[in-house]
């Protein structure tokens, strides 16, 4: 059942639409959460968060209502500290859809507690945000936000924010774009040797991606390719795809071909395809069609069979990746238009 009113949790503190690992008594809808997570070293993370909040309410967040307005955004809200900013052409329903997806990706079991506290802490410390437009990114300009130090964001079109594959063709791009924000600025920074994303990365994930691209010697730029005009692959069809146990490692199951993208973008996309396939987002005929233009293991079973290295990496409970596809209906809290403020 979704909670529509403030809850009193039996942990010695009063909470509103959020839960904490440890907290001090509070009545102002905030509390401090502390937890430890381990990759190769132990890291202590502390962050104050609420499931829903107002843009600009957190003094440590560089994204303010005034800056959002100056960038041509007209409304927004925060989800676990991440700002969602929308232009006038974005309907409240689409903005709330994105808010629900954000909450589900960060709190996948929907119990009010974020799944990876250190990732959320990093996303908060970097003042990350989602820029939401109706059909075109020219509807806004983030120059004033960037000048103020708030440069970590992802773009999302309302026209591509849809029920996942409901029309047997279109995936819910809000899942993809918001997940990009989480991995690029969260996981990449918290676990740089494991999930680091950059044009020079040699993280465990980046090395796995190179194998998925059919080579243990990565092509990091277009200029390094055979013809200097594209990304080189020995195959671009799943009918001839390789797998991690292919001894020659010369057949790809990931053949991202966007010539406007760089090596870091390839890693961001590889993270998305791997995790979203594992949680079943593309497990349909439409999903297979969508994925197969650049990615072969579109289901959990295929990923385990074809890319066991990456499967085991993201299956490690230490990292707490989402395991259930978001459906834009967050079970712990009901987002409403009352949560949206105008600028």
C-alpha beads as a LAMMPS data file, in Angstrom:
LAMMPS data file: protein, C-alpha beads

343 atoms
342 bonds

1 atom types
1 bond types

-500.0 500.0 xlo xhi
-500.0 500.0 ylo yhi
-500.0 500.0 zlo zhi

Masses

1 110.0

Atoms # bond

1 1 1 0.000 0.000 0.000
2 1 1 1.311 3.437 -0.861
3 1 1 1.806 5.912 1.946
4 1 1 0.149 9.240 1.360
5 1 1 0.683 10.770 4.795
6 1 1 3.713 11.214 7.048
7 1 1 4.777 7.979 8.683
8 1 1 6.063 7.392 12.161
9 1 1 8.631 4.622 11.981
10 1 1 9.373 2.693 15.160
11 1 1 13.027 3.698 15.211
12 1 1 12.933 6.620 17.563
13 1 1 12.403 9.267 14.883
14 1 1 9.647 10.762 12.776
15 1 1 10.017 10.434 9.017
16 1 1 8.113 11.817 6.050
17 1 1 8.180 9.665 2.923
18 1 1 11.588 8.259 3.683
19 1 1 13.446 5.776 5.861
20 1 1 16.921 5.847 7.321
21 1 1 19.514 3.290 8.417
22 1 1 20.264 5.373 11.460
23 1 1 18.822 8.707 12.371
24 1 1 18.277 11.336 14.989
25 1 1 14.870 12.525 16.100
26 1 1 13.490 14.937 13.544
27 1 1 10.197 16.543 12.617
28 1 1 11.326 18.546 9.586
29 1 1 11.220 15.711 7.024
30 1 1 14.991 15.178 7.057
31 1 1 17.316 12.766 8.752
32 1 1 20.892 11.630 8.382
33 1 1 21.606 8.174 7.031
34 1 1 24.929 6.431 7.444
35 1 1 26.043 3.114 6.028
36 1 1 29.190 1.368 4.903
37 1 1 29.746 -0.337 1.601
38 1 1 32.771 -2.284 0.441
39 1 1 34.370 -2.649 -2.966
40 1 1 38.111 -3.095 -2.466
41 1 1 38.176 -0.721 0.493
42 1 1 35.635 0.276 3.083
43 1 1 33.910 3.595 2.522
44 1 1 31.643 5.412 4.927
45 1 1 28.877 7.464 3.337
46 1 1 26.576 9.984 4.939
47 1 1 23.705 11.800 3.282
48 1 1 20.429 13.412 4.277
49 1 1 17.583 12.618 1.916
50 1 1 13.835 12.484 1.467
51 1 1 11.897 10.606 -1.160
52 1 1 10.372 13.861 -2.364
53 1 1 11.417 17.472 -1.882
54 1 1 11.421 20.959 -3.369
55 1 1 14.047 22.259 -5.742
56 1 1 16.322 24.626 -3.851
57 1 1 15.350 23.509 -0.361
58 1 1 18.746 21.909 0.300
59 1 1 21.328 24.650 0.799
60 1 1 24.194 22.322 -0.153
61 1 1 22.632 21.580 -3.554
62 1 1 23.796 23.957 -6.281
63 1 1 20.532 23.614 -8.202
64 1 1 18.172 26.372 -7.076
65 1 1 14.731 27.438 -8.244
66 1 1 16.164 30.754 -9.441
67 1 1 18.832 29.077 -11.547
68 1 1 16.297 26.613 -12.929
69 1 1 14.029 29.488 -13.940
70 1 1 16.910 31.347 -15.581
71 1 1 17.544 28.201 -17.641
72 1 1 13.941 28.269 -18.950
73 1 1 12.617 25.507 -16.715
74 1 1 9.221 26.282 -15.251
75 1 1 8.662 23.535 -12.673
76 1 1 10.268 20.664 -10.843
77 1 1 10.756 18.553 -7.738
78 1 1 13.469 16.460 -6.120
79 1 1 13.620 12.700 -5.634
80 1 1 16.147 11.455 -3.058
81 1 1 17.967 14.752 -3.566
82 1 1 18.115 14.625 -7.360
83 1 1 16.412 17.581 -9.042
84 1 1 14.002 16.972 -11.905
85 1 1 13.543 20.191 -13.906
86 1 1 10.935 20.532 -16.663
87 1 1 10.074 23.064 -19.357
88 1 1 6.572 24.426 -19.820
89 1 1 5.714 21.937 -22.553
90 1 1 6.200 18.945 -20.252
91 1 1 2.958 17.763 -18.680
92 1 1 2.802 17.160 -14.949
93 1 1 1.974 13.528 -15.699
94 1 1 5.244 13.051 -17.631
95 1 1 7.259 14.770 -14.907
96 1 1 5.689 12.564 -12.244
97 1 1 6.390 9.510 -14.422
98 1 1 10.070 10.442 -14.387
99 1 1 9.949 11.045 -10.620
100 1 1 8.522 7.580 -10.028
101 1 1 11.164 5.967 -12.243
102 1 1 13.939 7.836 -10.413
103 1 1 12.641 6.597 -7.074
104 1 1 12.319 3.013 -8.338
105 1 1 15.854 2.945 -9.720
106 1 1 17.343 4.204 -6.444
107 1 1 15.004 2.249 -4.149
108 1 1 14.202 -0.775 -6.256
109 1 1 12.464 -2.783 -3.534
110 1 1 10.392 0.313 -2.759
111 1 1 10.770 0.245 1.016
112 1 1 11.699 3.911 1.371
113 1 1 15.415 3.224 1.854
114 1 1 17.823 3.855 -1.010
115 1 1 19.575 0.663 -2.087
116 1 1 23.098 2.072 -2.399
117 1 1 23.642 4.923 0.032
118 1 1 27.107 5.818 -1.247
119 1 1 25.833 6.211 -4.806
120 1 1 22.996 8.482 -3.659
121 1 1 25.429 10.449 -1.492
122 1 1 27.658 11.042 -4.527
123 1 1 24.710 12.044 -6.726
124 1 1 23.694 14.543 -4.050
125 1 1 27.189 15.922 -3.513
126 1 1 27.490 16.561 -7.258
127 1 1 24.093 18.322 -7.388
128 1 1 22.934 16.069 -10.228
129 1 1 19.718 16.787 -12.064
130 1 1 17.451 15.695 -14.909
131 1 1 16.587 18.208 -17.633
132 1 1 13.170 17.372 -19.039
133 1 1 11.895 18.936 -22.246
134 1 1 8.849 18.279 -24.393
135 1 1 10.327 17.375 -27.780
136 1 1 13.612 19.273 -28.161
137 1 1 16.512 20.197 -25.894
138 1 1 16.555 23.695 -27.392
139 1 1 13.634 24.459 -25.055
140 1 1 16.146 25.218 -22.291
141 1 1 19.703 26.432 -21.762
142 1 1 21.717 25.247 -18.761
143 1 1 24.546 27.778 -19.122
144 1 1 23.642 29.584 -15.876
145 1 1 23.394 26.304 -13.983
146 1 1 26.743 25.140 -15.334
147 1 1 28.327 28.483 -14.505
148 1 1 27.116 28.041 -10.927
149 1 1 28.848 24.648 -10.758
150 1 1 25.825 22.450 -11.483
151 1 1 27.003 20.643 -14.596
152 1 1 26.133 17.000 -13.940
153 1 1 22.854 16.228 -15.661
154 1 1 21.023 14.040 -18.120
155 1 1 18.428 15.022 -20.719
156 1 1 15.023 13.402 -21.150
157 1 1 12.237 14.099 -23.620
158 1 1 8.622 13.915 -22.491
159 1 1 7.806 12.470 -25.908
160 1 1 10.026 9.457 -25.169
161 1 1 8.816 9.007 -21.590
162 1 1 6.275 6.255 -22.168
163 1 1 5.011 2.981 -20.773
164 1 1 7.782 0.524 -21.616
165 1 1 7.108 -1.145 -25.010
166 1 1 3.358 -0.556 -24.632
167 1 1 3.164 0.267 -28.342
168 1 1 5.291 -2.814 -29.191
169 1 1 8.040 -0.512 -30.375
170 1 1 9.178 2.182 -27.928
171 1 1 11.069 1.610 -24.698
172 1 1 10.645 3.932 -21.723
173 1 1 13.560 6.300 -22.244
174 1 1 13.173 7.703 -18.727
175 1 1 14.572 4.427 -17.396
176 1 1 17.548 4.657 -19.721
177 1 1 18.399 8.336 -19.304
178 1 1 17.965 8.479 -15.530
179 1 1 19.976 5.277 -15.151
180 1 1 22.731 6.928 -17.216
181 1 1 22.834 9.720 -14.630
182 1 1 23.080 7.198 -11.788
183 1 1 25.933 5.200 -13.296
184 1 1 27.915 8.017 -14.898
185 1 1 28.007 10.237 -11.823
186 1 1 27.227 7.745 -9.080
187 1 1 28.677 4.270 -9.612
188 1 1 31.556 5.518 -11.765
189 1 1 32.777 7.828 -9.002
190 1 1 32.069 5.584 -6.013
191 1 1 33.682 2.495 -7.589
192 1 1 36.194 3.891 -10.136
193 1 1 38.277 0.712 -10.473
194 1 1 35.178 -1.392 -11.025
195 1 1 32.695 0.836 -12.873
196 1 1 34.779 3.873 -13.810
197 1 1 33.555 5.517 -17.009
198 1 1 36.001 7.683 -18.961
199 1 1 37.801 7.795 -22.289
200 1 1 40.888 6.317 -20.610
201 1 1 39.153 3.905 -18.249
202 1 1 40.629 0.478 -17.552
203 1 1 37.952 -0.404 -14.987
204 1 1 36.708 -3.972 -14.707
205 1 1 33.555 -2.943 -16.527
206 1 1 35.461 -1.207 -19.345
207 1 1 37.630 -4.268 -19.908
208 1 1 34.505 -6.473 -19.999
209 1 1 32.985 -4.085 -22.528
210 1 1 36.016 -4.368 -24.803
211 1 1 35.558 -8.141 -24.867
212 1 1 31.844 -7.641 -25.583
213 1 1 32.878 -5.452 -28.530
214 1 1 34.929 -8.323 -29.901
215 1 1 38.393 -7.152 -28.959
216 1 1 40.697 -7.145 -25.965
217 1 1 42.514 -4.219 -27.567
218 1 1 40.053 -1.342 -27.305
219 1 1 39.424 1.180 -30.043
220 1 1 39.099 4.307 -27.895
221 1 1 38.670 6.861 -30.685
222 1 1 37.367 6.868 -34.240
223 1 1 40.855 7.763 -35.481
224 1 1 42.179 4.467 -34.141
225 1 1 39.821 2.543 -36.416
226 1 1 40.640 0.911 -39.714
227 1 1 38.956 3.634 -41.735
228 1 1 38.977 6.497 -39.196
229 1 1 35.275 7.120 -39.832
230 1 1 33.528 4.619 -37.605
231 1 1 33.749 2.101 -34.813
232 1 1 35.211 -1.193 -36.029
233 1 1 33.497 -4.513 -35.368
234 1 1 34.028 -7.941 -36.826
235 1 1 30.267 -8.405 -36.864
236 1 1 27.209 -6.237 -36.353
237 1 1 24.561 -8.923 -36.220
238 1 1 23.422 -11.066 -33.318
239 1 1 23.222 -14.044 -35.667
240 1 1 27.030 -14.107 -35.711
241 1 1 27.630 -12.772 -32.196
242 1 1 30.316 -14.097 -29.893
243 1 1 30.327 -14.800 -26.177
244 1 1 32.724 -14.469 -23.285
245 1 1 33.885 -18.075 -23.718
246 1 1 34.850 -17.499 -27.355
247 1 1 38.572 -18.266 -27.183
248 1 1 39.476 -15.926 -30.018
249 1 1 37.391 -13.065 -28.544
250 1 1 36.837 -11.667 -32.030
251 1 1 33.039 -11.701 -32.264
252 1 1 31.004 -8.904 -30.695
253 1 1 27.675 -8.996 -28.876
254 1 1 27.794 -5.255 -28.303
255 1 1 28.343 -3.112 -31.386
256 1 1 27.478 0.458 -30.542
257 1 1 27.988 2.471 -33.706
258 1 1 27.100 6.112 -32.956
259 1 1 29.968 8.103 -34.484
260 1 1 29.076 11.176 -32.387
261 1 1 29.741 9.198 -29.195
262 1 1 33.049 8.638 -27.464
263 1 1 34.538 5.666 -25.611
264 1 1 33.068 6.855 -22.305
265 1 1 29.579 6.994 -23.805
266 1 1 30.010 3.403 -24.950
267 1 1 30.638 2.406 -21.334
268 1 1 27.571 4.301 -20.131
269 1 1 25.442 2.517 -22.729
270 1 1 27.027 -0.861 -21.931
271 1 1 26.114 -0.407 -18.272
272 1 1 22.532 0.410 -19.225
273 1 1 22.113 -2.499 -21.627
274 1 1 23.603 -4.972 -19.153
275 1 1 21.618 -3.960 -16.073
276 1 1 18.332 -3.321 -17.906
277 1 1 18.580 -6.677 -19.694
278 1 1 19.246 -8.377 -16.381
279 1 1 16.147 -6.859 -14.799
280 1 1 14.007 -7.837 -17.778
281 1 1 13.267 -4.518 -19.449
282 1 1 13.771 -5.873 -22.983
283 1 1 12.392 -9.377 -22.466
284 1 1 9.839 -9.184 -25.267
285 1 1 9.658 -9.324 -29.039
286 1 1 9.722 -5.543 -29.177
287 1 1 12.623 -5.458 -26.741
288 1 1 14.593 -7.928 -28.822
289 1 1 14.007 -5.842 -31.934
290 1 1 15.090 -2.669 -30.157
291 1 1 18.184 -4.186 -28.577
292 1 1 19.494 -6.210 -31.509
293 1 1 20.577 -3.137 -33.461
294 1 1 23.519 -2.846 -31.045
295 1 1 23.116 -5.395 -28.232
296 1 1 22.454 -9.135 -28.286
297 1 1 21.835 -10.513 -24.751
298 1 1 18.480 -8.742 -24.224
299 1 1 17.318 -11.037 -21.395
300 1 1 18.694 -12.138 -18.051
301 1 1 19.286 -15.680 -19.302
302 1 1 21.071 -14.501 -22.446
303 1 1 23.266 -12.118 -20.468
304 1 1 24.333 -14.919 -18.141
305 1 1 25.144 -17.166 -21.103
306 1 1 26.817 -14.564 -23.308
307 1 1 28.462 -12.108 -20.915
308 1 1 28.934 -13.937 -17.624
309 1 1 31.700 -11.541 -16.570
310 1 1 29.392 -8.550 -16.617
311 1 1 26.488 -10.565 -15.255
312 1 1 28.460 -11.572 -12.179
313 1 1 29.731 -8.036 -11.715
314 1 1 26.300 -6.403 -11.617
315 1 1 24.781 -9.355 -9.737
316 1 1 27.117 -8.687 -6.791
317 1 1 24.897 -7.489 -3.930
318 1 1 27.653 -5.113 -2.787
319 1 1 26.669 -2.731 -5.563
320 1 1 22.891 -3.043 -5.160
321 1 1 21.883 -2.525 -8.769
322 1 1 18.135 -2.563 -9.489
323 1 1 16.733 -6.006 -10.238
324 1 1 13.136 -5.121 -11.172
325 1 1 12.060 -3.019 -14.151
326 1 1 10.567 0.322 -13.024
327 1 1 6.910 0.726 -13.976
328 1 1 6.554 4.414 -12.999
329 1 1 4.542 3.521 -9.915
330 1 1 6.712 3.873 -6.812
331 1 1 5.236 1.707 -4.086
332 1 1 6.491 3.557 -1.031
333 1 1 5.213 7.044 -1.811
334 1 1 2.592 8.477 -4.143
335 1 1 3.956 11.411 -6.116
336 1 1 1.271 14.002 -6.934
337 1 1 1.084 17.394 -8.603
338 1 1 1.225 18.886 -5.097
339 1 1 4.895 17.840 -4.999
340 1 1 5.707 19.960 -8.058
341 1 1 6.711 23.587 -7.550
342 1 1 6.694 26.255 -10.226
343 1 1 9.589 28.627 -10.867

Bonds

1 1 1 2
2 1 2 3
3 1 3 4
4 1 4 5
5 1 5 6
6 1 6 7
7 1 7 8
8 1 8 9
9 1 9 10
10 1 10 11
11 1 11 12
12 1 12 13
13 1 13 14
14 1 14 15
15 1 15 16
16 1 16 17
17 1 17 18
18 1 18 19
19 1 19 20
20 1 20 21
21 1 21 22
22 1 22 23
23 1 23 24
24 1 24 25
25 1 25 26
26 1 26 27
27 1 27 28
28 1 28 29
29 1 29 30
30 1 30 31
31 1 31 32
32 1 32 33
33 1 33 34
34 1 34 35
35 1 35 36
36 1 36 37
37 1 37 38
38 1 38 39
39 1 39 40
40 1 40 41
41 1 41 42
42 1 42 43
43 1 43 44
44 1 44 45
45 1 45 46
46 1 46 47
47 1 47 48
48 1 48 49
49 1 49 50
50 1 50 51
51 1 51 52
52 1 52 53
53 1 53 54
54 1 54 55
55 1 55 56
56 1 56 57
57 1 57 58
58 1 58 59
59 1 59 60
60 1 60 61
61 1 61 62
62 1 62 63
63 1 63 64
64 1 64 65
65 1 65 66
66 1 66 67
67 1 67 68
68 1 68 69
69 1 69 70
70 1 70 71
71 1 71 72
72 1 72 73
73 1 73 74
74 1 74 75
75 1 75 76
76 1 76 77
77 1 77 78
78 1 78 79
79 1 79 80
80 1 80 81
81 1 81 82
82 1 82 83
83 1 83 84
84 1 84 85
85 1 85 86
86 1 86 87
87 1 87 88
88 1 88 89
89 1 89 90
90 1 90 91
91 1 91 92
92 1 92 93
93 1 93 94
94 1 94 95
95 1 95 96
96 1 96 97
97 1 97 98
98 1 98 99
99 1 99 100
100 1 100 101
101 1 101 102
102 1 102 103
103 1 103 104
104 1 104 105
105 1 105 106
106 1 106 107
107 1 107 108
108 1 108 109
109 1 109 110
110 1 110 111
111 1 111 112
112 1 112 113
113 1 113 114
114 1 114 115
115 1 115 116
116 1 116 117
117 1 117 118
118 1 118 119
119 1 119 120
120 1 120 121
121 1 121 122
122 1 122 123
123 1 123 124
124 1 124 125
125 1 125 126
126 1 126 127
127 1 127 128
128 1 128 129
129 1 129 130
130 1 130 131
131 1 131 132
132 1 132 133
133 1 133 134
134 1 134 135
135 1 135 136
136 1 136 137
137 1 137 138
138 1 138 139
139 1 139 140
140 1 140 141
141 1 141 142
142 1 142 143
143 1 143 144
144 1 144 145
145 1 145 146
146 1 146 147
147 1 147 148
148 1 148 149
149 1 149 150
150 1 150 151
151 1 151 152
152 1 152 153
153 1 153 154
154 1 154 155
155 1 155 156
156 1 156 157
157 1 157 158
158 1 158 159
159 1 159 160
160 1 160 161
161 1 161 162
162 1 162 163
163 1 163 164
164 1 164 165
165 1 165 166
166 1 166 167
167 1 167 168
168 1 168 169
169 1 169 170
170 1 170 171
171 1 171 172
172 1 172 173
173 1 173 174
174 1 174 175
175 1 175 176
176 1 176 177
177 1 177 178
178 1 178 179
179 1 179 180
180 1 180 181
181 1 181 182
182 1 182 183
183 1 183 184
184 1 184 185
185 1 185 186
186 1 186 187
187 1 187 188
188 1 188 189
189 1 189 190
190 1 190 191
191 1 191 192
192 1 192 193
193 1 193 194
194 1 194 195
195 1 195 196
196 1 196 197
197 1 197 198
198 1 198 199
199 1 199 200
200 1 200 201
201 1 201 202
202 1 202 203
203 1 203 204
204 1 204 205
205 1 205 206
206 1 206 207
207 1 207 208
208 1 208 209
209 1 209 210
210 1 210 211
211 1 211 212
212 1 212 213
213 1 213 214
214 1 214 215
215 1 215 216
216 1 216 217
217 1 217 218
218 1 218 219
219 1 219 220
220 1 220 221
221 1 221 222
222 1 222 223
223 1 223 224
224 1 224 225
225 1 225 226
226 1 226 227
227 1 227 228
228 1 228 229
229 1 229 230
230 1 230 231
231 1 231 232
232 1 232 233
233 1 233 234
234 1 234 235
235 1 235 236
236 1 236 237
237 1 237 238
238 1 238 239
239 1 239 240
240 1 240 241
241 1 241 242
242 1 242 243
243 1 243 244
244 1 244 245
245 1 245 246
246 1 246 247
247 1 247 248
248 1 248 249
249 1 249 250
250 1 250 251
251 1 251 252
252 1 252 253
253 1 253 254
254 1 254 255
255 1 255 256
256 1 256 257
257 1 257 258
258 1 258 259
259 1 259 260
260 1 260 261
261 1 261 262
262 1 262 263
263 1 263 264
264 1 264 265
265 1 265 266
266 1 266 267
267 1 267 268
268 1 268 269
269 1 269 270
270 1 270 271
271 1 271 272
272 1 272 273
273 1 273 274
274 1 274 275
275 1 275 276
276 1 276 277
277 1 277 278
278 1 278 279
279 1 279 280
280 1 280 281
281 1 281 282
282 1 282 283
283 1 283 284
284 1 284 285
285 1 285 286
286 1 286 287
287 1 287 288
288 1 288 289
289 1 289 290
290 1 290 291
291 1 291 292
292 1 292 293
293 1 293 294
294 1 294 295
295 1 295 296
296 1 296 297
297 1 297 298
298 1 298 299
299 1 299 300
300 1 300 301
301 1 301 302
302 1 302 303
303 1 303 304
304 1 304 305
305 1 305 306
306 1 306 307
307 1 307 308
308 1 308 309
309 1 309 310
310 1 310 311
311 1 311 312
312 1 312 313
313 1 313 314
314 1 314 315
315 1 315 316
316 1 316 317
317 1 317 318
318 1 318 319
319 1 319 320
320 1 320 321
321 1 321 322
322 1 322 323
323 1 323 324
324 1 324 325
325 1 325 326
326 1 326 327
327 1 327 328
328 1 328 329
329 1 329 330
330 1 330 331
331 1 331 332
332 1 332 333
333 1 333 334
334 1 334 335
335 1 335 336
336 1 336 337
337 1 337 338
338 1 338 339
339 1 339 340
340 1 340 341
341 1 341 342
342 1 342 343
